[in-house]
Every structure is written in C-alpha cells, then in structure tokens.
Amino acid sequence: MNYNNKKFRPVQNSENGETSEETIFEYKQTGNILTSEYKGGQIIKGHLIGLVDEDGTIEMRYHQINNKGELMTGICLSKPELGKSGKIRLHETWQWTSGDKSSGTSILEEL
C-alpha cells in the first residue's frame, strides 16, 4: 500500500485526542518511509514520521503544537482497511509521550 499524496481526515477520536474533522493530514511516502504535515482544529502545526510495512500498517511518531501553545508528542500504530469505495480507512491506536501520557484510538478516512 502506498500513501503518497493521499489526504486523510479524522472521523472518530478519543476524548483525550487533539485531532478532529477539521484536521487534515497530507501524506508523503518514499519507499517504506512515510511523512506528513497536518493542521486544523486544535492543531496549529504537526508532523509525523513512520515506517510502512508490507500490509500497509504504519508505525509512527508525531509531534504537534496545539492552540494552547503546547508542544505535544506521541506514538501511533495505524492499520489500514480498504473500503468498498476504494478509499482507505486508518484504524489507529495511539499514546501521548508528553502531557498525561494517556492513550486512545482514532479513525482517519481518505479524502
């Protein structure tokens, strides 16, 4: 699976997450290396970097500045599901490595 030039938007997130339907992720992929810039909603600017395995699962690290001016960091495992429309849904399990270090889940859909 290749995520290059694909855009995603969260459609579901845990209460302790900062992304929302207003957050847009723009993915770039070269080989198995994935990067993204994202912003929107509570997030002023964010970046992620990850590795994509042969099944399309992404192991990533992220950092972002929220609208409170805080630098937040975390880790995430994202598993793809191909929908009937051919669009990708990413089922994510994540944990903050800053702040309260809580964890959560989210779902992103390809735009």
matplotlib code that plots the C-alpha trace (Angstrom):
import matplotlib.pyplot as plt

x = [0.0, 1.3, 0.1, 2.0, 0.0, -3.1, -5.0, -6.8, -9.3, -10.2, -13.8, -13.5, -11.1, -10.9, -11.8, -8.1, -7.1, -6.5, -7.4, -10.9, -12.7, -11.1, -7.6, -6.1, -3.2, -1.2, 0.9, 4.1, 5.8, 9.1, 9.9, 8.6, 9.2, 6.0, 5.9, 3.0, 2.3, -1.1, -3.1, -6.6, -9.0, -6.9, -3.7, -1.7, 1.1, 2.0, 4.4, 4.7, 7.2, 6.7, 7.5, 5.0, 5.1, 4.1, 0.5, 0.3, 0.4, 2.2, 4.3, 4.7, 5.9, 4.3, 4.7, 2.4, 1.8, -1.8, -3.8, -2.8, 0.8, 1.8, 4.3, 2.7, 4.4, 3.2, 3.4, 0.8, 0.1, -2.2, -3.8, -5.4, -8.8, -9.8, -13.5, -16.0, -15.4, -11.7, -10.9, -8.6, -9.7, -6.9, -7.7, -5.3, -4.1, -2.0, -0.4, 0.9, 4.6, 4.1, 1.5, -0.5, 0.8, -2.7, -3.7, -6.6, -8.0, -9.0, -10.2, -9.0, -10.6, -9.0, -10.4]
y = [0.0, 3.4, 6.6, 9.1, 12.3, 11.0, 13.2, 12.0, 13.5, 12.1, 10.8, 9.5, 10.2, 9.5, 12.4, 13.0, 13.4, 16.7, 15.9, 16.5, 16.5, 19.9, 18.3, 17.4, 15.1, 15.2, 12.0, 11.6, 8.2, 7.2, 3.5, 2.5, 5.9, 7.9, 11.6, 14.0, 17.6, 18.3, 21.1, 22.2, 22.3, 22.4, 21.8, 24.8, 22.6, 19.0, 16.5, 12.7, 10.2, 6.5, 3.2, 1.3, -2.5, -4.9, -4.9, -1.1, -0.8, 2.3, 2.6, 6.4, 9.1, 12.5, 16.0, 19.0, 22.4, 22.9, 26.1, 26.4, 26.8, 23.4, 21.0, 17.5, 14.2, 10.7, 7.3, 5.6, 2.3, 2.7, -0.3, 0.2, -1.0, -0.7, 0.4, -0.5, 2.9, 2.1, 4.7, 3.9, 4.0, 4.0, 2.4, 4.0, 3.1, 5.9, 7.1, 10.5, 10.6, 14.0, 15.5, 12.9, 10.0, 8.7, 6.6, 6.4, 5.3, 7.2, 6.5, 8.5, 8.4, 9.2, 12.3]
z = [0.0, -0.9, 0.9, -1.3, -1.9, -0.1, 2.3, 5.5, 7.9, 11.4, 11.6, 15.2, 18.1, 21.9, 24.2, 25.1, 21.5, 19.8, 16.2, 14.8, 11.4, 10.9, 10.9, 7.5, 7.1, 3.9, 3.5, 1.5, 1.1, -0.4, -0.2, 3.2, 4.8, 5.5, 6.5, 6.9, 7.8, 9.4, 10.9, 11.7, 14.6, 17.9, 16.0, 14.7, 13.1, 13.3, 11.7, 11.7, 10.5, 10.2, 8.6, 6.4, 6.5, 3.7, 4.9, 4.9, 8.7, 9.8, 12.9, 13.6, 15.9, 15.9, 17.4, 17.2, 18.6, 19.8, 20.1, 23.7, 22.6, 23.9, 22.2, 22.3, 21.2, 20.8, 19.1, 17.0, 15.2, 12.2, 10.4, 7.0, 5.9, 2.2, 1.9, -0.8, -2.4, -2.7, -0.1, 2.8, 6.5, 9.1, 12.5, 15.0, 18.5, 20.0, 23.1, 24.2, 25.2, 26.7, 29.0, 30.9, 28.7, 28.2, 25.2, 22.8, 19.4, 16.3, 12.7, 9.7, 6.3, 3.0, 1.3]

ax = plt.figure().add_subplot(projection="3d")
ax.plot(x, y, z, "-o")
ax.set_aspect("equal")
plt.show()
